[in-house]
Amino acid sequence: MRSHPALRAAPLSSRIHPALRGFADECRETVVRILAYVGALALIGIVVFYAANPLTDAAITAATDATAPGWSVAEHSSPAFAISQLDWPGKVETQQVLRHPGGGRKDILRIAAAGAPTAAEIEIYRFGREASGQAAEAELAARMEPEGAGGIETAGVIETKFGPVTLFAPAGGLQSDGACLGFIKPIEAAGLRISGFSCRGATGPERRAAAACLLDRLVLLSGDAATAAAFAQAELRRGRCTPNHIPTASAPADWVTGLQDPVLRGRL
């Protein structure tokens, strides 16, 4: 049986119910709108990412620096150093131990009267894996001049049980009364650095003698084998602090390492 020619010629669309055709059109338009919406969101996200990426990196860096672990007071650490035969009338010795997560340790010994500024200080810094911060001279200047009044400059060399030690004085010299004389002595064999200052003495020779005596009286209470060996060798060269605080060196000093001001001959 053959179909009617009119039915064969009728288009397919005429045989779809109008309701179904309307539903299909709405679905197609909805899908197109969703794709356009998602594409717009993706484009906005890409623009925001590239625009804000430098700010994000800066914020992360700032947050990391702010929370980076640093030095902290070690309340329960036993003292590893001491100053023997303390002869600073009216002053006492206090100690503080700082530790760094990188393994570094700082033993800080201070001599001061109650409620008075620090009269002398020694810091023994045993290096760890932490990155070095300020230069040793800059750190010493900040400790000698907490108000940041000025820098420091080299002020000669003294001979101690640790060998020659470089001295530092406030920029401009030691004209003022109570001026402090700083020192820095690295001991590479033990992986440590000794630094500090002394504010004792009214003249240049007295200040240098007080600094030398302070270093000669630094003793080790506990430490590793390298530190113990360094202090044991130093004790063999230890001088004797006389009552006027001028050490008697075991070897004659020259004009560079002598405790007295050099005597110039002839006229300038």
C-alpha positions as CSV (number, residue, x, y, z in Angstrom):
1,M,0.0,0.0,0.0
2,R,1.5,3.3,-1.0
3,S,1.3,6.5,1.1
4,H,-0.5,9.5,-0.1
5,P,1.8,11.9,-2.1
6,A,0.6,14.9,-0.1
7,L,1.8,13.2,3.1
8,R,5.2,12.5,1.6
9,A,5.6,16.1,0.5
10,A,4.8,17.5,4.0
11,P,7.9,18.9,5.8
12,L,9.0,17.2,9.0
13,S,8.5,20.3,11.1
14,S,4.9,20.3,10.4
15,R,4.7,16.9,12.1
16,I,6.3,18.2,15.4
17,H,4.0,19.4,18.1
18,P,4.4,23.2,18.6
19,A,4.9,22.7,22.4
20,L,7.9,20.4,21.8
21,R,9.3,22.8,19.3
22,G,9.0,25.7,21.8
23,F,10.7,23.7,24.6
24,A,13.6,22.8,22.3
25,D,14.1,26.4,21.4
26,E,14.1,27.5,25.1
27,C,16.6,24.8,26.0
28,R,18.9,25.9,23.2
29,E,18.7,29.5,24.2
30,T,19.4,28.5,27.9
31,V,22.5,26.5,27.0
32,V,23.8,29.4,24.9
33,R,23.2,31.8,27.8
34,I,25.0,29.5,30.3
35,L,28.0,29.1,28.0
36,A,28.2,32.9,27.5
37,Y,28.0,33.4,31.3
38,V,30.7,30.8,32.0
39,G,32.9,32.3,29.3
40,A,32.5,35.7,30.8
41,L,33.4,34.5,34.3
42,A,36.4,32.7,32.9
43,L,37.6,35.9,31.1
44,I,37.1,38.0,34.3
45,G,39.0,35.4,36.3
46,I,41.9,35.5,33.9
47,V,42.1,39.3,33.9
48,V,41.9,39.4,37.8
49,F,44.6,36.7,38.1
50,Y,47.1,38.5,35.9
51,A,46.3,41.9,37.4
52,A,46.5,40.8,41.0
53,N,49.3,38.3,40.8
54,P,52.1,40.8,41.7
55,L,50.0,42.1,44.6
56,T,49.4,38.5,45.8
57,D,53.1,37.7,45.6
58,A,54.0,40.8,47.6
59,A,51.3,40.0,50.2
60,I,52.6,36.4,50.6
61,T,56.2,37.6,50.9
62,A,55.2,40.2,53.5
63,A,53.3,37.7,55.5
64,T,56.2,35.2,55.3
65,D,58.6,37.8,56.5
66,A,56.3,38.9,59.3
67,T,55.9,35.3,60.6
68,A,59.5,34.2,59.9
69,P,61.0,32.6,63.0
70,G,63.8,34.5,64.6
71,W,65.7,34.8,67.9
72,S,63.8,34.0,71.1
73,V,64.8,33.9,74.7
74,A,65.7,30.4,76.0
75,E,64.3,30.5,79.5
76,H,65.5,27.0,80.5
77,S,69.0,27.0,78.9
78,S,71.9,26.7,81.3
79,P,74.6,29.4,81.2
80,A,77.6,28.4,79.1
81,F,79.9,31.3,80.0
82,A,80.7,33.5,82.9
83,I,83.0,36.3,84.0
84,S,85.3,35.3,86.7
85,Q,86.5,37.6,89.5
86,L,83.9,40.3,88.9
87,D,85.4,43.5,90.4
88,W,82.9,46.1,89.3
89,P,81.8,47.8,92.6
90,G,78.1,48.2,92.9
91,K,77.4,46.2,89.8
92,V,76.2,42.6,89.1
93,E,76.4,40.2,86.2
94,T,73.2,39.1,84.5
95,Q,72.9,36.6,81.7
96,Q,70.5,35.9,78.8
97,V,70.5,33.1,76.3
98,L,68.9,33.5,72.8
99,R,68.3,30.7,70.4
100,H,67.4,30.5,66.7
101,P,65.6,27.7,65.0
102,G,68.5,27.5,62.6
103,G,70.7,26.3,65.5
104,G,72.4,29.6,66.4
105,R,72.8,30.5,70.1
106,K,73.8,33.8,71.7
107,D,75.0,34.0,75.3
108,I,74.8,37.6,76.5
109,L,76.5,38.6,79.7
110,R,75.8,42.1,81.1
111,I,77.3,44.1,83.9
112,A,75.2,46.9,85.4
113,A,74.0,48.5,88.6
114,A,70.3,48.2,89.4
115,G,68.3,50.6,87.3
116,A,71.4,51.9,85.5
117,P,72.6,51.5,81.9
118,T,74.8,48.6,81.0
119,A,78.4,49.2,81.9
120,A,79.8,46.2,80.1
121,E,78.5,43.5,77.8
122,I,79.9,40.4,76.2
123,E,78.0,38.4,73.5
124,I,79.2,34.9,72.5
125,Y,77.5,34.0,69.2
126,R,77.7,30.4,68.2
127,F,76.7,30.2,64.6
128,G,74.0,28.0,63.3
129,R,72.4,27.5,59.8
130,E,70.5,30.8,60.1
131,A,71.2,33.5,57.5
132,S,73.4,36.3,58.7
133,G,71.6,39.6,59.3
134,Q,73.4,42.8,60.0
135,A,77.2,43.0,59.8
136,A,79.0,42.5,63.1
137,E,80.0,46.1,63.2
138,A,76.4,47.3,62.7
139,E,75.1,45.1,65.4
140,L,77.8,46.2,67.8
141,A,77.0,49.9,67.0
142,A,73.3,49.3,67.8
143,R,74.2,47.8,71.2
144,M,76.7,50.5,72.1
145,E,74.4,53.3,70.9
146,P,70.8,52.2,71.4
147,E,69.5,55.7,70.5
148,G,71.4,55.5,67.2
149,A,73.3,58.7,67.8
150,G,76.1,57.7,65.5
151,G,78.2,54.9,64.2
152,I,81.4,53.4,65.3
153,E,85.0,53.4,64.0
154,T,88.0,51.3,64.6
155,A,90.1,52.3,67.6
156,G,93.1,50.0,67.4
157,V,93.9,46.5,68.6
158,I,94.5,45.0,72.1
159,E,96.2,41.8,73.0
160,T,94.1,39.3,75.0
161,K,94.1,35.6,75.8
162,F,92.2,35.1,72.5
163,G,94.9,36.9,70.5
164,P,94.6,40.3,69.0
165,V,91.2,41.9,69.2
166,T,89.9,44.8,67.1
167,L,88.5,47.7,69.1
168,F,85.8,50.1,68.1
169,A,84.9,53.5,69.5
170,P,82.0,55.9,68.9
171,A,82.4,58.0,65.8
172,G,84.3,61.1,66.8
173,G,86.4,59.4,69.4
174,L,86.3,58.9,73.2
175,Q,86.2,62.5,74.3
176,S,83.0,62.2,76.5
177,D,83.1,60.8,80.0
178,G,81.7,57.3,80.2
179,A,82.3,56.6,76.5
180,C,82.3,52.9,75.7
181,L,84.9,50.9,73.8
182,G,83.7,48.0,71.8
183,F,85.4,44.9,70.5
184,I,84.9,42.0,68.0
185,K,86.8,38.8,68.0
186,P,85.8,35.9,65.6
187,I,87.1,32.4,66.6
188,E,86.6,30.5,63.4
189,A,88.0,27.2,64.8
190,A,85.1,27.1,67.2
191,G,82.5,28.6,64.9
192,L,81.7,31.5,67.2
193,R,82.2,35.3,67.5
194,I,82.8,37.2,70.7
195,S,81.7,40.9,70.7
196,G,80.8,43.5,73.3
197,F,81.8,46.7,74.9
198,S,83.1,48.2,78.1
199,C,82.3,51.6,79.5
200,R,85.0,51.6,82.2
201,G,87.9,54.0,82.4
202,A,88.5,57.7,82.1
203,T,91.4,57.6,79.6
204,G,92.2,55.7,76.5
205,P,94.7,53.3,78.2
206,E,92.3,52.6,81.1
207,R,89.4,51.8,78.6
208,R,91.6,49.5,76.6
209,A,92.9,47.8,79.7
210,A,89.3,47.3,81.0
211,A,88.2,45.7,77.7
212,A,91.2,43.4,77.7
213,C,90.6,42.4,81.3
214,L,87.0,41.7,80.6
215,L,87.9,39.4,77.8
216,D,90.6,37.6,79.8
217,R,88.1,36.9,82.6
218,L,85.6,35.3,80.2
219,V,85.5,31.6,81.1
220,L,83.7,28.6,79.6
221,L,81.2,26.6,81.7
222,S,80.0,24.1,79.1
223,G,80.3,23.7,75.4
224,D,81.2,21.5,72.5
225,A,84.7,20.1,71.9
226,A,85.7,22.8,69.5
227,T,84.7,25.6,71.9
228,A,86.4,23.8,74.8
229,A,89.7,23.5,72.8
230,A,89.6,27.1,71.9
231,F,89.2,28.3,75.5
232,A,91.8,25.8,76.7
233,Q,94.3,27.2,74.3
234,A,93.3,30.8,75.3
235,E,93.8,30.1,79.0
236,L,97.5,29.3,78.2
237,R,97.9,32.9,77.1
238,R,95.8,34.5,79.8
239,G,97.3,37.5,81.4
240,R,96.8,38.8,85.0
241,C,94.6,41.7,85.7
242,T,96.3,43.9,88.2
243,P,94.4,46.0,90.8
244,N,94.4,49.0,88.4
245,H,92.8,46.7,85.7
246,I,95.8,46.8,83.4
247,P,96.6,43.2,82.4
248,T,100.2,42.0,82.5
249,A,100.7,40.3,79.2
250,S,102.9,37.2,78.9
251,A,104.6,38.6,75.8
252,P,105.8,42.2,75.2
253,A,103.3,44.3,73.3
254,D,104.2,46.6,70.4
255,W,102.8,50.0,69.6
256,V,99.8,48.5,67.8
257,T,98.6,46.1,70.5
258,G,100.0,47.9,73.6
259,L,97.6,49.2,76.2
260,Q,99.2,52.6,76.4
261,D,98.9,55.3,73.8
262,P,101.8,55.3,71.3
263,V,104.6,57.8,72.1
264,L,105.6,59.8,69.1
265,R,109.1,61.0,68.7
266,G,110.1,64.3,67.2
267,R,107.9,67.1,66.1
268,L,104.9,66.9,63.8
